[in-house]
Amino acid sequence: MFFLRHFCIANCARHPLFSLGRLLAPRYNPPMQVSLFTTCLTDSYYPQAALATVRLLQHLGCTVDCPTAQTCCGQPQFNNGLHDQARSLARHFIDTFQHAPAIVSPSASCTAMIRDYYEQLFADDAAYLPRARDIIAKTFEITEFITTVLQPDLAALNPRSTGRITYHYSCHSRGLNLSPDVTINLIKSIEGIDYVPLEKMDQCCGFGGTFAVKLPDVSAALVTDKVACIRATNADTVVVNDGGCTLNIAGACRRQRLPVRFVHVAQLLAEALGLMDHPGDMHP
């Protein structure tokens, strides 16, 4: 995967912030061991979100590894009825992460695929069903992991930044029973941030995986409405925690000449804590 094989290594080599020792060393002892599930869209389009997830977990006391054998979780195949192909990818995922004490992903969408459908995929497989259940029990989306497992006192870490920030609440975050307040409170923990609520925050952006291809007119109408809501906030930055939503909304904003920055909340926090530089736009 691009992030694992190129992005991390290149940054470790050329930037003192990403020196190998600092990349691997936990801030506190004893550390919690975490395996990063990067996801396809994060890996291909938003590697900074994956790096921010690593940096933030380390700062909060975790030792992080990134299994290089990881591939797709099988969601695109599953959503299109190709369950045998999805099952093959899910089996590989289980084999790859079977020894991880905890699996953390920056994507609610892919986390939901594992938690909602892996048990269904292996319902008739006596060998893999218990292994799938084990994977399900230890897989977390990053904001969920921070707020329910690590539970840090973020104010004590003194995150600071500036800007007018709004937030799109993705459908899959709702599917994981993650309240929008989880991310909103993380944003508000950053001193100097002006948080502005987004009207229709919980309305679908129109991406929905292959939904955007199968029903393009409906998808276009939804994302056009989302852009109008973003424009009304006068925000300079939009927090979106799923790569698919980010691709869709960022592309629509660019086509409608709305110059806003898109970031994952993990990146917003990592920058506010001085863990990574502000890289500018995250548009693909």
C-alpha positions in Angstrom: 0.0 0.0 0.0 1.2 3.5 -0.8 1.2 4.9 2.7 2.9 1.9 4.2 5.6 1.4 1.5 6.3 4.9 0.3 4.8 7.8 2.3 6.0 6.8 5.8 9.5 5.8 4.6 10.0 8.9 2.5 9.0 11.2 5.3 11.1 9.4 7.8 14.1 9.8 5.6 13.7 13.5 4.7 11.9 15.2 7.6 13.2 15.3 11.2 9.6 15.3 12.6 9.2 11.8 11.2 12.5 10.3 12.3 12.2 6.6 12.7 12.9 6.7 16.4 10.1 9.2 17.0 7.8 7.4 14.7 8.0 4.2 16.7 8.5 5.4 20.3 5.5 5.7 22.5 5.0 8.8 24.7 4.0 7.0 27.8 4.8 3.6 29.4 3.6 0.9 29.3 2.3 1.5 25.8 -0.8 0.0 24.3 -0.1 -2.0 21.1 -2.2 -0.9 18.1 -2.2 -2.1 14.5 -3.2 0.6 11.9 -5.8 -0.4 9.3 -5.1 2.3 6.7 -8.0 1.6 4.2 -7.9 1.9 0.4 -9.1 5.5 0.0 -7.0 6.8 2.9 -4.0 5.0 1.5 -4.5 6.3 -2.1 -5.8 9.8 -1.5 -5.3 11.0 2.1 -2.1 9.4 3.4 -1.7 12.5 5.7 -4.8 11.2 7.6 -3.1 7.9 8.2 0.1 9.5 9.3 -1.9 11.8 11.7 -3.6 8.7 13.1 -0.2 7.1 13.8 1.3 10.3 15.3 -1.8 10.9 17.5 -1.9 7.3 18.8 1.7 7.5 19.7 1.3 10.8 21.5 -1.5 9.3 23.5 0.7 6.3 24.6 0.4 3.7 22.0 2.9 1.7 20.1 1.7 1.4 16.5 2.5 -1.1 13.8 1.3 -1.0 10.2 1.0 -4.6 8.7 2.2 -4.3 5.1 0.2 -7.3 4.0 -3.1 -5.5 4.6 -5.4 -4.9 1.6 -9.1 -4.0 1.1 -11.6 -5.0 3.7 -14.0 -6.2 1.0 -16.6 -3.5 1.3 -16.9 -2.6 -2.4 -17.4 -6.3 -3.4 -19.9 -6.9 -0.6 -22.0 -3.9 -1.5 -22.2 -5.1 -5.1 -23.3 -8.6 -4.1 -20.0 -10.2 -4.8 -19.9 -12.0 -1.5 -17.4 -14.7 -2.5 -14.9 -12.0 -3.4 -15.7 -10.1 -0.3 -15.2 -13.2 1.8 -11.8 -13.9 0.3 -10.6 -10.3 1.2 -12.2 -10.6 4.6 -10.3 -13.9 5.2 -7.1 -12.2 4.3 -7.8 -9.3 6.6 -8.5 -11.7 9.5 -5.2 -13.6 8.8 -3.3 -10.3 8.6 -4.6 -8.8 11.8 -5.2 -11.9 13.9 -2.4 -11.2 16.4 -3.2 -7.5 16.8 -4.4 -6.6 20.4 -6.3 -3.7 18.8 -7.0 -2.5 15.3 -7.6 1.2 14.6 -8.7 2.8 11.4 -9.3 6.4 10.4 -12.4 5.3 8.5 -15.9 4.6 10.0 -17.0 3.2 6.7 -14.4 0.3 6.6 -14.7 -0.2 10.4 -18.5 -0.6 9.9 -17.9 -3.2 7.1 -15.9 -5.3 9.5 -18.2 -4.9 12.5 -21.5 -5.2 10.7 -20.8 -7.8 8.0 -17.9 -10.1 8.8 -20.0 -12.3 11.0 -22.5 -12.6 8.2 -19.8 -13.5 5.7 -18.5 -16.4 7.8 -21.8 -17.6 9.3 -21.4 -21.0 7.7 -17.6 -21.2 8.2 -16.8 -23.0 11.5 -13.1 -22.2 11.2 -13.4 -18.5 10.5 -16.5 -17.4 12.3 -14.8 -17.3 15.8 -11.8 -15.6 14.3 -14.1 -13.0 12.6 -15.8 -12.4 15.9 -12.4 -11.8 17.6 -11.5 -9.3 14.9 -14.9 -7.5 15.2 -14.4 -7.1 19.0 -11.1 -5.4 18.7 -11.6 -3.1 15.6 -12.2 0.6 16.3 -12.6 3.8 14.4 -10.0 6.3 15.6 -12.3 8.8 17.3 -14.1 5.9 19.0 -10.8 4.5 20.2 -9.6 7.8 21.6 -12.8 8.6 23.4 -13.8 5.2 24.7 -10.6 3.3 25.1 -7.7 5.8 25.7 -9.9 8.5 27.2 -7.1 11.2 27.4 -7.5 14.6 29.0 -6.9 16.5 25.8 -7.1 19.9 27.4 -4.1 18.9 29.5 -2.1 18.3 26.3 -2.8 21.9 25.3 -3.8 21.6 21.6 -3.8 25.0 19.9 -4.7 26.2 16.4 -6.7 28.8 14.6 -9.5 28.8 11.9 -13.2 28.6 11.4 -14.1 24.9 11.4 -17.2 23.0 10.4 -17.9 19.3 10.4 -19.7 16.8 8.1 -21.1 13.8 10.1 -20.8 10.7 7.8 -23.5 8.1 7.5 -21.2 5.3 8.6 -20.3 7.2 11.8 -24.0 7.0 12.6 -23.9 3.3 11.7 -21.3 2.8 14.3 -23.4 4.6 16.9 -20.8 7.4 17.0 -22.6 10.5 18.1 -21.5 13.7 16.1 -20.6 15.1 19.5 -17.6 12.7 19.6 -15.8 14.6 16.8 -17.3 17.9 17.7 -15.9 17.7 21.2 -12.5 16.7 19.8 -12.6 19.8 17.6 -13.7 22.0 20.5 -10.8 20.7 22.6 -8.5 22.7 20.5 -7.9 26.2 21.9 -8.3 29.0 19.3 -10.6 27.1 17.0 -14.0 28.7 16.0 -16.4 25.8 15.5 -19.4 26.5 13.4 -22.2 23.9 13.2 -23.1 22.7 9.7 -26.8 22.8 8.7 -27.9 19.3 7.7 -24.7 17.9 9.2 -26.1 14.4 9.2 -27.5 14.4 5.7 -25.7 12.1 3.3 -23.2 13.8 1.0 -24.3 11.6 -1.9 -21.2 9.4 -2.2 -22.4 6.0 -0.8 -19.8 4.0 -2.7 -21.4 2.7 -5.9 -24.6 4.6 -5.2 -22.9 7.7 -6.7 -22.4 5.8 -9.9 -25.7 4.0 -10.0 -27.8 7.1 -9.1 -25.7 10.1 -10.3 -28.5 12.6 -10.4 -29.5 11.9 -6.8 -25.9 11.9 -5.7 -25.2 15.3 -7.4 -28.3 16.8 -5.8 -27.2 15.7 -2.3 -23.6 17.0 -2.7 -24.8 20.3 -4.2 -26.9 20.8 -1.1 -24.0 19.9 1.1 -21.8 22.5 -0.6 -24.4 25.1 -0.1 -24.5 24.3 3.6 -20.7 24.6 3.9 -20.7 27.9 2.0 -23.2 29.3 4.5 -20.9 28.6 7.4 -18.1 30.8 6.0 -15.7 28.1 7.4 -12.2 27.8 6.0 -11.8 24.1 7.0 -14.2 21.2 6.9 -13.6 18.1 9.1 -14.6 14.9 7.3 -13.6 11.5 8.8 -14.3 9.3 5.8 -12.3 9.3 2.6 -15.2 8.7 0.3 -17.2 11.6 1.7 -14.1 13.8 1.5 -13.5 12.9 -2.2 -17.1 13.7 -3.1 -17.6 16.9 -1.1 -14.1 18.3 -1.8 -14.5 17.7 -5.6 -17.9 19.4 -5.5 -16.5 22.4 -3.6 -13.7 22.7 -6.1 -16.0 22.6 -9.1 -18.2 25.3 -7.4 -15.2 27.4 -6.6 -15.5 27.2 -2.8 -12.0 27.3 -1.4 -12.1 25.3 1.8 -9.6 22.9 3.2 -10.6 19.3 4.1 -9.0 17.4 7.0 -9.6 14.4 9.1 -10.1 15.3 12.8 -7.0 13.2 13.6 -5.0 15.5 11.4 -6.5 18.6 12.9 -5.5 17.3 16.4 -2.1 16.2 15.3 -1.3 19.6 13.9 -2.7 21.4 17.0 -0.5 19.3 19.2 2.6 20.0 17.0 2.9 16.4 15.9 3.0 17.2 12.2 3.3 20.2 9.9 0.3 21.9 8.3 0.6 20.5 4.7 -1.9 22.8 3.1 -4.9 21.5 1.1 -5.8 17.9 1.3 -7.7 17.8 -1.9 -6.9 14.8 -4.1 
